[in-house]
Amino acid sequence: MTDAQRAALEGWVRRRTTAQALAQRSRIVLECAEGYSIIEVSRRLRASPDTVRAWRRRFLERGLGGLCDDLRPG
């Protein structure tokens, strides 16, 4: 994780206008970057381990853009 990515994630967590889902995803990635295991992150943030794995993987594959909601048809 670059310093710029970390700053963006921390900004999303702190900003009041950030959607709660995006803030939670940002917290997940930040906790994983601190070296906590998937199980520890899931307990600390009250998210399932599968959710933690999914957002960690999306961040690794797509960067910050991977944390935003994908457009859905309809």
KOLVO-340323 format. One record per atom (N, C-alpha, C): residue number from 1; residue in three letters; atom name; x negated, z, y negated. Coordinates in Angstrom, 2 decimals, m for minus. Atoms other than C-alpha are relative to their C-alpha. Example, Ala and Ser with C-alpha at 12.3 -4.5 7.8 and 13.67 -1.06 7.14 Angstrom:
<rs>
+-----+-----+----+---------+---------+---------+
:   k :   r :  a :       X :       Z :       Y :
+-----+-----+----+---------+---------+---------+
:   1 : Ala :  N :   m0.89 :    0.00 :    1.19 :
:   1 : Ala : CA :  m12.30 :    7.80 :    4.50 :
:   1 : Ala :  C :   m0.90 :    0.00 :   m1.20 :
:   2 : Ser :  N :    0.82 :   m0.06 :    1.19 :
:   2 : Ser : CA :  m13.67 :    7.14 :    1.06 :
:   2 : Ser :  C :    0.77 :    0.73 :   m1.09 :
+-----+-----+----+---------+---------+---------+
</rs>
This chain:
<rs>
+-----+-----+----+---------+---------+---------+
:   k :   r :  a :       X :       Z :       Y :
+-----+-----+----+---------+---------+---------+
:   1 : Met :  N :   m0.85 :    0.00 :    1.18 :
:   1 : Met : CA :    0.00 :    0.00 :    0.00 :
:   1 : Met :  C :   m0.89 :    0.00 :   m1.24 :
:   2 : Thr :  N :    0.78 :    0.08 :    1.23 :
:   2 : Thr : CA :   m1.35 :   m0.97 :   m3.38 :
:   2 : Thr :  C :    0.49 :    1.05 :   m1.00 :
:   3 : Asp :  N :   m0.39 :   m0.94 :    1.05 :
:   3 : Asp : CA :   m1.28 :    1.25 :   m6.44 :
:   3 : Asp :  C :    1.26 :   m0.48 :   m0.73 :
:   4 : Ala :  N :   m1.18 :    0.56 :    0.68 :
:   4 : Ala : CA :    1.25 :   m1.10 :   m8.05 :
:   4 : Ala :  C :    1.26 :    0.19 :    0.83 :
:   5 : Gln :  N :   m1.15 :   m0.21 :   m0.87 :
:   5 : Gln : CA :    3.55 :   m0.88 :   m5.03 :
:   5 : Gln :  C :    0.42 :    1.47 :   m0.01 :
:   6 : Arg :  N :   m0.31 :   m1.44 :    0.02 :
:   6 : Arg : CA :    3.30 :    2.91 :   m4.99 :
:   6 : Arg :  C :    0.70 :    0.37 :   m1.31 :
:   7 : Ala :  N :   m0.60 :   m0.30 :    1.30 :
:   7 : Ala : CA :    4.10 :    3.07 :   m8.71 :
:   7 : Ala :  C :    1.44 :   m0.51 :   m0.06 :
:   8 : Ala :  N :   m1.36 :    0.54 :    0.00 :
:   8 : Ala : CA :    7.16 :    0.83 :   m8.24 :
:   8 : Ala :  C :    0.92 :    0.85 :    0.86 :
:   9 : Leu :  N :   m0.82 :   m0.83 :   m0.89 :
:   9 : Leu : CA :    8.44 :    2.90 :   m5.31 :
:   9 : Leu :  C :    0.30 :    1.36 :   m0.63 :
:  10 : Glu :  N :   m0.21 :   m1.30 :    0.65 :
:  10 : Glu : CA :    7.94 :    6.17 :   m7.18 :
:  10 : Glu :  C :    0.96 :   m0.14 :   m1.18 :
:  11 : Gly :  N :   m0.93 :    0.25 :    1.11 :
:  11 : Gly : CA :    9.73 :    4.68 :  m10.18 :
:  11 : Gly :  C :    1.43 :   m0.13 :    0.49 :
:  12 : Trp :  N :   m1.36 :    0.15 :   m0.55 :
:  12 : Trp : CA :   12.72 :    3.70 :   m8.03 :
:  12 : Trp :  C :    0.56 :    1.35 :    0.44 :
:  13 : Val :  N :   m0.47 :   m1.32 :   m0.45 :
:  13 : Val : CA :   12.89 :    7.22 :   m6.61 :
:  13 : Val :  C :    0.41 :    0.86 :   m1.19 :
:  14 : Arg :  N :   m0.25 :   m0.86 :    1.17 :
:  14 : Arg : CA :   12.79 :    8.87 :  m10.07 :
:  14 : Arg :  C :    1.13 :   m0.49 :   m0.90 :
:  15 : Arg :  N :   m0.97 :    0.57 :    0.94 :
:  15 : Arg : CA :   15.07 :    6.49 :  m11.98 :
:  15 : Arg :  C :    1.43 :    0.36 :    0.39 :
:  16 : Arg :  N :   m1.38 :   m0.41 :   m0.26 :
:  16 : Arg : CA :   18.66 :    7.70 :  m12.27 :
:  16 : Arg :  C :    0.92 :   m1.16 :    0.32 :
:  17 : Thr :  N :   m0.88 :    1.15 :   m0.19 :
:  17 : Thr : CA :   20.12 :    4.20 :  m12.23 :
:  17 : Thr :  C :   m0.28 :   m0.77 :    1.29 :
:  18 : Thr :  N :    0.32 :    0.67 :   m1.25 :
:  18 : Thr : CA :   18.53 :    3.19 :   m8.93 :
:  18 : Thr :  C :    1.11 :    0.28 :    1.02 :
:  19 : Ala :  N :   m0.98 :   m0.19 :   m1.07 :
:  19 : Ala : CA :   21.02 :    2.63 :   m6.11 :
:  19 : Ala :  C :   m0.56 :    1.00 :    1.01 :
:  20 : Gln :  N :    0.44 :   m1.04 :   m0.91 :
:  20 : Gln : CA :   20.87 :    5.54 :   m3.69 :
:  20 : Gln :  C :   m0.64 :   m0.56 :    1.26 :
:  21 : Ala :  N :    0.59 :    0.61 :   m1.20 :
:  21 : Ala : CA :   20.16 :    3.25 :   m0.73 :
:  21 : Ala :  C :   m1.44 :   m0.43 :   m0.27 :
:  22 : Leu :  N :    1.35 :    0.43 :    0.34 :
:  22 : Leu : CA :   17.11 :    1.77 :   m2.48 :
:  22 : Leu :  C :   m0.92 :    1.20 :   m0.20 :
:  23 : Ala :  N :    0.80 :   m1.21 :    0.19 :
:  23 : Ala : CA :   15.89 :    5.22 :   m3.49 :
:  23 : Ala :  C :   m0.37 :    0.62 :    1.35 :
:  24 : Gln :  N :    0.27 :   m0.56 :   m1.33 :
:  24 : Gln : CA :   16.18 :    6.42 :    0.13 :
:  24 : Gln :  C :   m1.04 :   m0.86 :    0.73 :
:  25 : Arg :  N :    0.98 :    0.90 :   m0.64 :
:  25 : Arg : CA :   14.30 :    3.36 :    1.41 :
:  25 : Arg :  C :   m1.38 :    0.21 :   m0.60 :
:  26 : Ser :  N :    1.27 :   m0.24 :    0.68 :
:  26 : Ser : CA :   11.59 :    4.00 :   m1.17 :
:  26 : Ser :  C :   m0.62 :    1.31 :    0.47 :
:  27 : Arg :  N :    0.50 :   m1.29 :   m0.50 :
:  27 : Arg : CA :   11.29 :    7.62 :   m0.06 :
:  27 : Arg :  C :   m0.57 :   m0.15 :    1.41 :
:  28 : Ile :  N :    0.46 :    0.22 :   m1.37 :
:  28 : Ile : CA :   10.96 :    6.49 :    3.56 :
:  28 : Ile :  C :   m1.39 :   m0.63 :   m0.01 :
:  29 : Val :  N :    1.29 :    0.70 :    0.05 :
:  29 : Val : CA :    8.10 :    4.11 :    2.74 :
:  29 : Val :  C :   m1.09 :    0.91 :   m0.56 :
:  30 : Leu :  N :    1.00 :   m0.90 :    0.59 :
:  30 : Leu : CA :    6.33 :    6.66 :    0.53 :
:  30 : Leu :  C :   m0.42 :    1.09 :    0.99 :
:  31 : Glu :  N :    0.33 :   m1.05 :   m0.97 :
:  31 : Glu : CA :    6.53 :    9.37 :    3.21 :
:  31 : Glu :  C :   m0.86 :   m0.57 :    1.13 :
:  32 : Cys :  N :    0.80 :    0.64 :   m1.05 :
:  32 : Cys : CA :    5.20 :    6.96 :    5.85 :
:  32 : Cys :  C :   m1.42 :   m0.25 :   m0.50 :
:  33 : Ala :  N :    1.31 :    0.27 :    0.58 :
:  33 : Ala : CA :    2.34 :    6.04 :    3.51 :
:  33 : Ala :  C :   m0.84 :    1.27 :   m0.13 :
:  34 : Glu :  N :    0.71 :   m1.27 :    0.08 :
:  34 : Glu : CA :    1.46 :    9.72 :    3.20 :
:  34 : Glu :  C :   m0.55 :    0.44 :    1.36 :
:  35 : Gly :  N :    0.54 :   m0.31 :   m1.33 :
:  35 : Gly : CA :    0.76 :    9.74 :    6.95 :
:  35 : Gly :  C :    0.94 :    0.77 :    0.89 :
:  36 : Tyr :  N :   m0.96 :   m0.70 :   m0.85 :
:  36 : Tyr : CA :    3.88 :   11.47 :    8.23 :
:  36 : Tyr :  C :    0.48 :   m0.93 :    1.10 :
:  37 : Ser :  N :   m0.49 :    0.80 :   m1.12 :
:  37 : Ser : CA :    5.12 :   10.30 :   11.62 :
:  37 : Ser :  C :    1.45 :   m0.41 :   m0.26 :
:  38 : Ile :  N :   m1.38 :    0.46 :    0.13 :
:  38 : Ile : CA :    8.41 :    8.46 :   11.99 :
:  38 : Ile :  C :    0.97 :    1.13 :    0.25 :
:  39 : Ile :  N :   m0.88 :   m1.13 :   m0.31 :
:  39 : Ile : CA :    9.98 :   11.55 :   13.54 :
:  39 : Ile :  C :    0.01 :    1.01 :   m1.14 :
:  40 : Glu :  N :    0.06 :   m0.93 :    1.13 :
:  40 : Glu : CA :    8.76 :   13.78 :   10.70 :
:  40 : Glu :  C :    0.78 :   m0.54 :   m1.20 :
:  41 : Val :  N :   m0.71 :    0.61 :    1.13 :
:  41 : Val : CA :   10.06 :   11.35 :    8.07 :
:  41 : Val :  C :    1.50 :    0.04 :    0.25 :
:  42 : Ser :  N :   m1.44 :   m0.01 :   m0.30 :
:  42 : Ser : CA :   13.42 :   11.10 :    9.83 :
:  42 : Ser :  C :    0.59 :    1.40 :   m0.17 :
:  43 : Arg :  N :   m0.48 :   m1.39 :    0.18 :
:  43 : Arg : CA :   13.76 :   14.90 :    9.88 :
:  43 : Arg :  C :    0.04 :    0.39 :   m1.48 :
:  44 : Arg :  N :    0.10 :   m0.40 :    1.40 :
:  44 : Arg : CA :   12.62 :   15.38 :    6.29 :
:  44 : Arg :  C :    1.05 :   m0.67 :   m0.87 :
:  45 : Leu :  N :   m0.93 :    0.76 :    0.84 :
:  45 : Leu : CA :   14.91 :   12.67 :    4.89 :
:  45 : Leu :  C :    1.38 :   m0.14 :    0.62 :
:  46 : Arg :  N :   m1.30 :    0.04 :   m0.70 :
:  46 : Arg : CA :   17.78 :   13.12 :    7.35 :
:  46 : Arg :  C :    0.47 :   m1.43 :    0.24 :
:  47 : Ala :  N :   m0.30 :    1.38 :   m0.38 :
:  47 : Ala : CA :   17.66 :    9.53 :    8.54 :
:  47 : Ala :  C :   m0.38 :   m0.15 :    1.48 :
:  48 : Ser :  N :    0.34 :    0.20 :   m1.41 :
:  48 : Ser : CA :   17.55 :    8.25 :   12.10 :
:  48 : Ser :  C :   m1.39 :   m0.61 :    0.11 :
:  49 : Pro :  N :    1.32 :    0.61 :   m0.20 :
:  49 : Pro : CA :   14.15 :    7.30 :   13.52 :
:  49 : Pro :  C :    0.06 :   m1.52 :   m0.02 :
:  50 : Asp :  N :   m0.14 :    1.47 :    0.03 :
:  50 : Asp : CA :   15.44 :    3.73 :   13.97 :
:  50 : Asp :  C :    0.08 :   m0.52 :   m1.43 :
:  51 : Thr :  N :   m0.09 :    0.39 :    1.41 :
:  51 : Thr : CA :   16.28 :    3.57 :   10.26 :
:  51 : Thr :  C :   m1.38 :    0.04 :   m0.65 :
:  52 : Val :  N :    1.36 :   m0.13 :    0.55 :
:  52 : Val : CA :   12.79 :    4.78 :    9.34 :
:  52 : Val :  C :   m0.87 :   m1.15 :    0.49 :
:  53 : Arg :  N :    0.78 :    1.11 :   m0.56 :
:  53 : Arg : CA :   11.21 :    2.24 :   11.69 :
:  53 : Arg :  C :    0.36 :   m1.33 :   m0.66 :
:  54 : Ala :  N :   m0.46 :    1.27 :    0.56 :
:  54 : Ala : CA :   13.33 :   m0.60 :   10.30 :
:  54 : Ala :  C :   m0.52 :   m0.21 :   m1.42 :
:  55 : Trp :  N :    0.42 :    0.17 :    1.40 :
:  55 : Trp : CA :   12.51 :    0.04 :    6.62 :
:  55 : Trp :  C :   m1.51 :   m0.02 :   m0.13 :
:  56 : Arg :  N :    1.47 :    0.05 :    0.00 :
:  56 : Arg : CA :    8.85 :    0.70 :    7.33 :
:  56 : Arg :  C :   m0.45 :   m1.40 :    0.39 :
:  57 : Arg :  N :    0.35 :    1.33 :   m0.47 :
:  57 : Arg : CA :    8.64 :   m2.60 :    9.24 :
:  57 : Arg :  C :    0.31 :   m1.05 :   m1.07 :
:  58 : Arg :  N :   m0.36 :    0.99 :    1.03 :
:  58 : Arg : CA :   10.48 :   m4.54 :    6.52 :
:  58 : Arg :  C :   m0.96 :    0.06 :   m1.18 :
:  59 : Phe :  N :    0.97 :   m0.12 :    1.10 :
:  59 : Phe : CA :    8.14 :   m3.15 :    3.86 :
:  59 : Phe :  C :   m1.33 :   m0.64 :    0.39 :
:  60 : Leu :  N :    1.26 :    0.57 :   m0.44 :
:  60 : Leu : CA :    5.09 :   m4.11 :    5.91 :
:  60 : Leu :  C :    0.06 :   m1.52 :    0.07 :
:  61 : Glu :  N :   m0.15 :    1.44 :   m0.13 :
:  61 : Glu : CA :    6.45 :   m7.61 :    6.50 :
:  61 : Glu :  C :    0.23 :   m0.70 :   m1.35 :
:  62 : Arg :  N :   m0.46 :    0.69 :    1.21 :
:  62 : Arg : CA :    7.96 :   m8.39 :    3.07 :
:  62 : Arg :  C :   m0.41 :    0.66 :   m1.31 :
:  63 : Gly :  N :    0.37 :   m0.71 :    1.23 :
:  63 : Gly : CA :    6.58 :   m5.86 :    0.60 :
:  63 : Gly :  C :    1.21 :    0.61 :   m0.67 :
:  64 : Leu :  N :   m1.08 :   m0.64 :    0.74 :
:  64 : Leu : CA :    8.81 :   m4.44 :   m2.13 :
:  64 : Leu :  C :    1.32 :   m0.74 :    0.13 :
:  65 : Gly :  N :   m1.21 :    0.79 :   m0.13 :
:  65 : Gly : CA :   11.30 :   m7.28 :   m1.81 :
:  65 : Gly :  C :    0.75 :    0.29 :    1.29 :
:  66 : Gly :  N :   m0.62 :   m0.32 :   m1.27 :
:  66 : Gly : CA :   11.97 :   m6.22 :    1.77 :
:  66 : Gly :  C :    0.92 :    1.21 :   m0.05 :
:  67 : Leu :  N :   m0.82 :   m1.20 :    0.11 :
:  67 : Leu : CA :   13.58 :   m3.00 :    0.56 :
:  67 : Leu :  C :    1.34 :   m0.28 :   m0.69 :
:  68 : Cys :  N :   m1.24 :    0.36 :    0.68 :
:  68 : Cys : CA :   16.27 :   m4.78 :   m1.45 :
:  68 : Cys :  C :    0.97 :   m0.57 :    1.02 :
:  69 : Asp :  N :   m1.01 :    0.52 :   m0.91 :
:  69 : Asp : CA :   19.53 :   m5.73 :    0.18 :
:  69 : Asp :  C :   m0.07 :   m1.51 :    0.07 :
:  70 : Asp :  N :   m0.06 :    1.45 :   m0.18 :
:  70 : Asp : CA :   19.65 :   m9.22 :    1.63 :
:  70 : Asp :  C :    1.37 :   m0.50 :   m0.46 :
:  71 : Leu :  N :   m1.27 :    0.60 :    0.35 :
:  71 : Leu : CA :   22.30 :  m11.54 :    0.32 :
:  71 : Leu :  C :    0.80 :   m0.28 :    1.27 :
:  72 : Arg :  N :   m0.86 :    0.21 :   m1.15 :
:  72 : Arg : CA :   25.25 :  m11.79 :    2.68 :
:  72 : Arg :  C :    1.01 :   m1.07 :   m0.33 :
:  73 : Pro :  N :   m1.00 :    1.03 :    0.28 :
:  73 : Pro : CA :   27.61 :  m14.70 :    3.07 :
:  73 : Pro :  C :    1.37 :    0.61 :   m0.25 :
:  74 : Gly :  N :   m1.37 :   m0.45 :    0.22 :
:  74 : Gly : CA :   31.13 :  m14.36 :    1.80 :
:  74 : Gly :  C :    0.14 :    0.66 :   m1.29 :
+-----+-----+----+---------+---------+---------+
</rs>
